Amino acid sequence: MVTIDAGIDDTVTERLQRRSGTLLWLSAAWIVLVVAAALLADLLPLPSPTDMDMLGRRMPPDATHWLGTDGLGRDMLSRIVFGARTSLTVGVVSPLVGLVLGGALGMLAGYFRGRFEGFVVGIMDALLAFPPLVLALAITAYVGQSVFNLTMVIGFLSIPPFARVARAMTLSLSRREFVTAARALGATHARILSRELFPNVLLPLVAFFLLAVAVTIVVEGALSLLGLGVPPPQPSWGSMIGEARDSLDIAPRLAFLPAGVMFMTVLSFNLVGDALRVITDPRQAAP
């Protein structure tokens, strides 16, 4: 009886692994598709995302407009593709700022410890204590609406989480044998940080980066939905959802289409990032 149960458990585990593997590859394929569409948007046979046709407002899908038109007669497919460029620019560059600056601060704080660590941790805790969305709204309203300003604001807010992850990893790794051996051989601090610690901290940070991309896309969408994101007529998924609020009773697809694309993209980044986190986490490898 025990043997049968073990066999059933193994079969269920294998099926779950196959399903999760298939879902992971589908997620990666979706990310590649969205990124490729954003990069090649100018080369695709799409109409301008800003050209309006007041006589063709809220048209259903047809041979000319595959996803129909919005409330101003603009092509929905074109706006979704060009909106992917805006949303992904903010969603990728902003966490990249946090990855570089926060990762560097976290590694230095975790390695040198002492007063420098206390100073860095205090600043990061103070930033984390303030509601990030409220701070983003305030800064964006003050500096003005643009892709660059929005990217820098969200990037600044992403520094503390990356710093905490890098510091925690550095604290754990700095006690390992290979770091002790490097110190005993006379390696400098710069060599230990760059050759011993950085390669081991990088992969967990990359996994966290993918998760941060998903969160940043949602934050950009929320700010655009509130009217403090990318200025019109430049499209983004969040601004498209916000513009479709007045058409929910007439043409709900105008909001559901960009919302569905955003949902699939965020879910894909979450799944890929979580899979990479499991791979890079040594505790997950324990039997």
Residue, then its C-alpha position, 0 to 999 in steps of 0.5 A: m500500500v505504501t508503494i502504491d501511494a508513493g507511486i501515485d505521489d510521484t505521478v502527481t508530482e511529475r504532472l505538476q512539474r510538467r504543467s508548471g514547465t509548460l506554463l513557464w515556457l508560455s509565459a516566457a513566449w508571451i514576454v518575448l512576443v510583447v517585447a518584440a512587438a514593442l521594439l518593432a512597432d515602427l516596422l509593423p504595418l499598423p496605423s498611427p496610434t494617435d490618428m483620430d477618426m471621429l466618424g469611426r469611433r468605437m467601431p467593432p473589429d473588422a479587416t481594417h481595425w483588427l481590434g476596433t477603434d477607441g472613443l476617438g476613432r484611434d486603432m486599438l491594436s496600434r495603441i496596444v502595441f505602441g502602449a507596450r513600448t511605453s509601459l515596458t520602458v517604464g516597467v524595465v528601466s525603473p527597476l533597473v535603476g533600483l537594481v544598480l543603485g540599490g544593489a550597490l548600496g545593499m552590497l556595500a552596507g552588508y559587507f562593511r557593516g558598522r556606521f555605514e550600514g546603519f546609515v544606509v538601513g535607516i535611509m532605506d527604512a525611512l523611504l519604505a515607511f512612506p506610502p510609495l504610491v502617495l510619494a509617486l503621485a506627489i513627485t509626479a505632480y510636482v516635476g511634471q508628466s513625462v516618460f523620463n520623469l515617471t521612470m526616474v520617480i518609480g526607479f527612485l522608489s525601487i531602490p530600497p527593496f533592492a538594497r534590502v535584498a542585496r544586503a541580506m544576500t551579502l550578509s549571508l555570503s560574507r560569512r561563507e568559506f570562499v570569502t574567508a579564504a579570499r581574505a586569508l589570501g590577501a584579497t582586497h575589499a574591491r576584489i572580494l566584492s567584485r569577484e566573490l560576492f557580486p556573481n553570487v548576489l546578481l542572480p537573486l537580484v535578477a530574479f527580484f528584478l523580474l518580479a519588480v518589473a511586474v509591479t512597476i507595470v502595475v504602478e505605471g498603469a495606476l498612475s496613468l489611470l489617475g491621469l498622472g502617468v504618460p501625457p496624452p496622446q502617447p499611449s500606455w496600457g494604463s492611460m488606455i484603461g483610464e480613457a475607456r472609463d466613459s465607454l464601459d457601458i457602450a464598449p467595455r472591450l476598450a478597457f478590457l483589451p489593454a487590461g487583459v494584455m497588462f494582466m497577461t504581461v504582469l502574470s508572465f513576469n511574475l511566473v518567470g521571476d518566481a521560477l528564477r527565484v526558486i532556482t537561485d534560492p539554495r533553500q529550495a534545492a534542499p530535499 
